[in-house]
Amino acid sequence: MAGGVGAFDAVALGKALAGKVAVVQPFIDDSFEGLGGGGSARDIETILQLVHLYFTRPRADATAFGVMIGQLKSLVANRRSTPRRSSTMP
């Protein structure tokens, strides 16, 4: 999550997880929402702490959100400017 969780912004969270094999990523798509991730057996406690934080203390970061929106707008603009190829090959 671009905003981080709990007291950790994205940068602080990355530093706190340095040396650990623990990844938790929330997702929302057309039909489902949830958490995905994984890690090592040694870091299972960290993984479960991250799951808990994503459910109880997600961190909203207006700056990170603005950056993400800007990136998505650029992606859409680039896709619109790229000619589409025909699905049939000559």
C-alpha positions as CSV (number, residue, x, y, z in Angstrom):
1,M,0.0,0.0,0.0
2,A,1.4,3.3,-1.0
3,G,0.5,5.0,2.3
4,G,1.9,2.3,4.6
5,V,0.2,1.0,7.7
6,G,-0.2,2.0,11.3
7,A,2.6,4.4,12.4
8,F,4.7,3.4,9.3
9,D,4.6,5.4,6.1
10,A,5.8,3.5,3.0
11,V,9.5,4.4,3.5
12,A,9.5,3.5,7.2
13,L,7.6,0.3,6.6
14,G,10.3,-0.7,4.0
15,K,13.0,0.0,6.5
16,A,11.2,-1.9,9.3
17,L,10.9,-4.9,7.0
18,A,14.6,-4.8,5.9
19,G,16.1,-8.3,6.3
20,K,12.7,-10.0,6.6
21,V,10.9,-12.1,4.0
22,A,7.4,-10.8,4.6
23,V,5.0,-9.3,2.0
24,V,1.3,-8.5,2.5
25,Q,-0.5,-6.6,-0.3
26,P,-4.2,-5.6,-0.2
27,F,-6.1,-5.8,-3.5
28,I,-9.4,-4.9,-5.0
29,D,-10.6,-6.1,-8.4
30,D,-13.9,-6.4,-10.2
31,S,-15.1,-9.4,-8.2
32,F,-12.9,-9.8,-5.2
33,E,-11.0,-7.9,-2.5
34,G,-8.6,-9.2,0.0
35,L,-5.0,-9.6,1.0
36,G,-2.2,-11.6,-0.8
37,G,1.3,-12.1,0.2
38,G,3.8,-14.6,1.6
39,G,7.2,-14.9,3.2
40,S,9.4,-17.2,5.1
41,A,8.3,-19.4,8.0
42,R,10.7,-17.5,10.2
43,D,8.8,-14.3,9.6
44,I,5.2,-15.6,10.0
45,E,4.7,-13.3,13.1
46,T,5.6,-10.2,11.0
47,I,3.3,-11.4,8.2
48,L,0.4,-11.7,10.7
49,Q,1.2,-8.4,12.2
50,L,1.0,-6.8,8.8
51,V,-2.3,-8.5,8.1
52,H,-3.7,-7.1,11.4
53,L,-2.4,-3.6,10.6
54,Y,-3.9,-3.6,7.1
55,F,-7.4,-4.5,8.6
56,T,-7.2,-2.2,11.6
57,R,-4.9,0.7,10.8
58,P,-4.5,1.3,7.1
59,R,-2.7,4.5,6.5
60,A,-4.1,7.1,4.1
61,D,-1.4,9.3,2.5
62,A,-2.7,12.2,0.3
63,T,0.7,12.8,-1.3
64,A,1.2,9.1,-2.2
65,F,-2.4,8.9,-3.5
66,G,-1.8,12.0,-5.7
67,V,1.4,10.5,-7.1
68,M,-0.4,7.3,-7.9
69,I,-3.3,9.1,-9.6
70,G,-0.8,11.1,-11.7
71,Q,0.9,7.9,-12.8
72,L,-2.4,6.3,-13.7
73,K,-3.4,9.4,-15.7
74,S,-0.1,9.2,-17.6
75,L,-0.6,5.5,-18.3
76,V,-4.1,6.2,-19.7
77,A,-2.8,9.1,-21.8
78,N,0.0,6.9,-23.2
79,R,-2.4,4.1,-24.0
80,R,-4.7,6.4,-25.9
81,S,-1.8,7.8,-27.9
82,T,-0.5,4.4,-29.0
83,P,-2.0,3.0,-32.2
84,R,-3.8,-0.3,-31.7
85,R,-2.7,-3.3,-33.7
86,S,-5.2,-5.4,-35.6
87,S,-6.0,-8.7,-34.0
88,T,-5.4,-10.4,-37.4
89,M,-1.9,-10.8,-38.7
90,P,-1.3,-10.2,-42.5
